[in-house]
Amino acid sequence: MLNDILNIANKYAEGAKQVQERRAQWLKKHVELKEHLKEIAGYLNSNSTYKQGFFIDTLHAYNEDMNGTCAEMPSLTFRSGEMPMLITFHNSIGERKEYIEEGFSITFNPTITGQVIVLFFPHHSELNITPPPYSTLVVIDQPGQLTMEIADEIITKGMEAAYFSSFTGMSEQQENNEKSEIHPPVQHNPIGFKRYETTQKVH
């Protein structure tokens, strides 16, 4: 019986070793992935028809209590820039109000276990009563086994979901429910909030 208890206790050492190995894999793999994501962003910035801009961010785990960072846990984010929603309000004193849709982001986020969770944050704007929730695209158990082909598949899947979360693709979402697994809830919010009675006559 004591040996059984000892074997269970020894699992901690094996578990800690596996965590360290996964973290070391990510520290090495994230360098390759960052260069690959930069290549994707550069290609899209040069060739996409609509120029909202694509960017790569590197962030580190942050501890607010001591204002410290953890260099062993870098995250990578592939994101798009904001887009004008093509509506403008004017008032009698010349003020203008325009709506902007914030870009999407796909974040490769290391966890305390050494695994990497890929999170998808959809487009949103001031018209969203509450910001739409993020979702998990995939969990990478062994970061060292992440290939750039798999990364391409993740970005493709995330960008498709992003399009359906944007005002530019939201109306197509119901048609494509069977094709994409990730569908942020559609929020059809009224524009203007109150209707204004105009004095202009319609001829």
Number of C-alpha atoms within 10 A of each C-alpha: 6 7 8 9 9 10 11 11 11 11 11 11 11 11 12 13 12 15 18 15 16 21 25 16 18 26 19 12 17 21 12 13 18 18 12 15 22 16 13 18 19 15 12 17 16 11 10 10 8 9 14 14 17 21 17 20 14 13 15 16 16 13 10 8 6 7 7 11 14 11 12 14 21 20 23 21 20 23 20 21 15 18 20 12 15 9 10 10 11 10 8 6 6 7 8 10 10 11 15 16 19 18 20 24 25 25 25 24 21 26 15 10 14 24 19 23 19 22 19 28 22 25 26 23 19 11 17 14 10 10 13 17 11 14 16 14 20 13 15 18 14 17 23 17 12 16 12 14 9 11 15 14 11 17 21 12 16 27 20 17 25 25 18 25 26 23 18 11 13 19 14 13 20 11 8 12 12 9 9 13 13 19 19 20 12 16 15 11 10 8 9 9 8 7 7 7 6 7 6 6 5 5 3
